[in-house]
């Protein structure tokens, strides 16, 4: 059982007769957006298990297969976890931070370290057991053949 702090006046709103109602809605929206960003991005305290970044994706569909390209620099192929189902692809991994100490001067880093995950729904059913992956120069390329019934075949029809 979790212990929670009791706050008896938590649900009571303060009445302000000269407060403009749209301003209250804007402040509420701002609070909600702040909470959303706090959940999505780590705060740097090391204890947050939020996503560090979401990799960019390009998808190309041909008559035979679906090709995905994901931009995931700074990782090794062993750091990636790829799961392909008939309807989606899930890619996850973690970019580990480097430990450095600077005795003189200042160090600044804009790199994002931590866990990431991306689930991509596919536009057609695929043969997930025949998927192929290649990771080179920070780009993950997946080639996933379509199920035979999903392939668009052109059939010639004779007119009588």
Secondary structure, DSSP 8 states (H G I E B T S, - for coil): -------TTTT-----TT--HHHHHHHHHHHHHHHHHHHHS--SSS-----S---EEEEEE-SSEEEEEEE-TT--GGGEEEEE-SSEEEEEEEE-------SSS--------EEEEEEEE-SS-B-GGG-EEEEETTEEEEEEEB-GGGS---------
